[in-house]
């Protein structure tokens, strides 16, 4: 299974696609998933493992992403991470653009510095490719998120 732990409780990865892979995700201790792919909804696969899925369908089209792409995912992730035993997987089809974008937004919402968060993910998961437009989208979201007093 294509899964990389960025922090002890947050992983980034590629598509799950099969029950056998979902079993590996569950065995890794994942309790919550943010599925960033348009291509496939993990919910039916996850039900048998008690894993909660937030399907956040996003095209990997290299266009700016509005706050609506980030806000519900961040709320889902932060709520999941309130319980210390929970672990979160953020994934898309390949784990290169969309999932790292959402993981970056989550780390930034948790107070991480932009460069430190990007370097951490690039170090742990070398296939990560931070498209400039996606990084700008994250930063636009964080400015408004922080400005709304939610940080």
NUZALUM-562455 format. One record per residue (C-alpha): x, y, z; residue number from 0; residue in one letter. Coordinates in nm, 4 decimals. Each point is the difference from the previous one (the first is absolute). Layout:
N
         X         Y         Z  num  residuo
         X         Y         Z  NUM        A
...
This chain:
151
         X         Y         Z  num  residuo
    0.0000    0.0000    0.0000    0        X
    0.1297    0.3445   -0.0990    1        X
   -0.0050    0.1796    0.3344    2        X
    0.2653    0.2287    0.1524    3        X
   -0.0150    0.1243    0.3594    4        X
    0.0713    0.3725   -0.0056    5        X
   -0.0538    0.0276    0.3753    6        X
   -0.0726   -0.2841    0.2418    7        X
   -0.3745    0.0526   -0.0581    8        X
   -0.0280    0.1474   -0.3516    9        X
    0.0786   -0.2020   -0.3123   10        X
   -0.0060    0.0915   -0.3686   11        X
   -0.0493   -0.2543   -0.2738   12        X
   -0.1367   -0.1129   -0.3317   13        X
   -0.3183   -0.1801   -0.0959   14        X
   -0.1267   -0.2883    0.2107   15        X
   -0.2278   -0.1544   -0.2653   16        X
   -0.0427   -0.3530    0.1469   17        X
   -0.1183   -0.1743    0.3139   18        X
    0.3456   -0.1547    0.0451   19        X
    0.1574    0.3468    0.0022   20        X
   -0.2664    0.1323    0.2387   21        X
    0.0867   -0.2888    0.2325   22        X
    0.3635    0.1195   -0.0072   23        X
   -0.1128    0.3557    0.0752   24        X
   -0.2002   -0.1257    0.2979   25        X
    0.2939   -0.2142    0.1168   26        X
    0.2161    0.3142   -0.0059   27        X
   -0.2348    0.1485    0.2604   28        X
   -0.1792    0.2490   -0.2246   29        X
   -0.3379    0.0973    0.1461   30        X
   -0.0900    0.2878   -0.2337   31        X
    0.0548    0.0696   -0.3699   32        X
   -0.0224    0.3155   -0.2067   33        X
   -0.0439   -0.1273   -0.3560   34        X
    0.0986    0.2833   -0.2356   35        X
   -0.0595   -0.1872   -0.3252   36        X
   -0.2896    0.0466   -0.2378   37        X
    0.0675   -0.3431   -0.1417   38        X
   -0.1101   -0.2246    0.2877   39        X
   -0.1988    0.0206    0.3243   40        X
    0.1621   -0.2060    0.2783   41        X
   -0.3096    0.0016    0.2195   42        X
   -0.1357   -0.3455   -0.0941   43        X
    0.3428   -0.1597    0.0458   44        X
    0.0583    0.1707    0.3353   45        X
   -0.3347   -0.0906    0.1579   46        X
    0.1073   -0.3553    0.0789   47        X
    0.3038    0.1296    0.1883   48        X
   -0.1673    0.2703    0.2064   49        X
    0.1991    0.2709   -0.1764   50        X
   -0.1755    0.3335   -0.0446   51        X
    0.0406    0.1540   -0.3459   52        X
   -0.0413    0.3572   -0.1165   53        X
   -0.0201   -0.0063   -0.3791   54        X
    0.1288    0.3396   -0.1123   55        X
   -0.0179   -0.0281   -0.3786   56        X
    0.2615    0.2270   -0.1571   57        X
    0.1278    0.0059   -0.3578   58        X
    0.3769    0.0026   -0.0412   59        X
   -0.0321    0.2731   -0.2628   60        X
    0.2668    0.2462    0.1205   61        X
   -0.2636    0.2683    0.0509   62        X
   -0.0352    0.2119    0.3153   63        X
   -0.2026   -0.1749    0.2702   64        X
   -0.2590    0.1934    0.2009   65        X
   -0.0394   -0.0116    0.3774   66        X
   -0.2878   -0.2459   -0.0477   67        X
    0.2569   -0.2625   -0.1006   68        X
    0.1882    0.0405    0.3281   69        X
   -0.2448    0.1041    0.2735   70        X
   -0.2044   -0.3225    0.0329   71        X
    0.3103   -0.2174   -0.0234   72        X
    0.1798    0.2014    0.2670   73        X
   -0.3058   -0.0193    0.2266   74        X
   -0.0209   -0.3778   -0.0533   75        X
    0.3734   -0.0456    0.0657   76        X
    0.0158    0.2172    0.3102   77        X
   -0.3070   -0.1705    0.1478   78        X
    0.1535   -0.3423   -0.0710   79        X
    0.3330    0.0981    0.1529   80        X
   -0.1640    0.1193    0.3230   81        X
    0.0099   -0.3628    0.1161   82        X
    0.3642   -0.0981    0.0543   83        X
   -0.0547   -0.3572   -0.1191   84        X
   -0.1270    0.1083   -0.3437   85        X
    0.2171    0.0020   -0.3108   86        X
   -0.0787    0.1756   -0.3265   87        X
    0.0854   -0.0936   -0.3588   88        X
   -0.0311    0.2710   -0.2630   89        X
    0.0198   -0.1465   -0.3477   90        X
   -0.0752    0.0542   -0.3665   91        X
    0.0707   -0.2229   -0.2982   92        X
    0.3810    0.0261    0.0063   93        X
    0.0780    0.1946    0.3193   94        X
    0.1937    0.2607   -0.1924   95        X
   -0.2177    0.3153   -0.0303   96        X
   -0.3461    0.0036    0.1595   97        X
    0.0708   -0.1956    0.3194   98        X
    0.3213    0.1934    0.0761   99        X
   -0.1923    0.3227   -0.0650  100        X
   -0.2613   -0.0932    0.2641  101        X
    0.2670   -0.1269    0.2398  102        X
    0.1824    0.3301   -0.0416  103        X
   -0.3210    0.1874    0.0812  104        X
   -0.0492   -0.2166    0.3097  105        X
    0.3544    0.0522    0.1246  106        X
   -0.0322    0.3741   -0.0612  107        X
   -0.3341    0.0036    0.1884  108        X
    0.1814   -0.1726    0.2870  109        X
    0.2504    0.2854    0.0074  110        X
    0.2866   -0.1408   -0.2066  111        X
    0.2175    0.2432   -0.1956  112        X
   -0.0540   -0.0370   -0.3761  113        X
    0.3607   -0.0871   -0.0880  114        X
    0.0413   -0.2381    0.2932  115        X
   -0.3220   -0.1829   -0.0911  116        X
    0.1008   -0.0301   -0.3657  117        X
    0.3506   -0.1179    0.0876  118        X
   -0.1357   -0.2597    0.2431  119        X
   -0.2298   -0.1472   -0.2633  120        X
    0.2659    0.0091   -0.2726  121        X
    0.2467   -0.1725    0.2324  122        X
   -0.2430   -0.2726    0.1058  123        X
   -0.1712   -0.0426   -0.3374  124        X
    0.2397    0.0976   -0.2815  125        X
   -0.2640   -0.0423   -0.2757  126        X
   -0.1898    0.3029    0.1340  127        X
   -0.0212    0.2782   -0.2582  128        X
   -0.1256    0.3293    0.1383  129        X
   -0.1477    0.1831   -0.2979  130        X
    0.0314    0.3754    0.0546  131        X
   -0.3712    0.0522   -0.0648  132        X
   -0.0885   -0.2531    0.2706  133        X
    0.2393    0.1551    0.2529  134        X
   -0.1500    0.3438   -0.0730  135        X
   -0.3479   -0.1489    0.0465  136        X
    0.1019   -0.1408    0.3395  137        X
    0.1484    0.3316    0.1065  138        X
   -0.3104    0.1925   -0.1155  139        X
   -0.2118   -0.2379    0.2069  140        X
    0.2263    0.0295    0.3056  141        X
   -0.0061    0.3823   -0.0119  142        X
   -0.3785   -0.0063    0.0145  143        X
   -0.0082   -0.2914    0.2451  144        X
    0.2399    0.1763    0.2385  145        X
   -0.1798    0.3320   -0.0579  146        X
   -0.3290   -0.1579    0.1041  147        X
    0.1491   -0.0877    0.3376  148        X
   -0.0254   -0.3755   -0.0621  149        X
    0.3677   -0.0667    0.0338  150        X
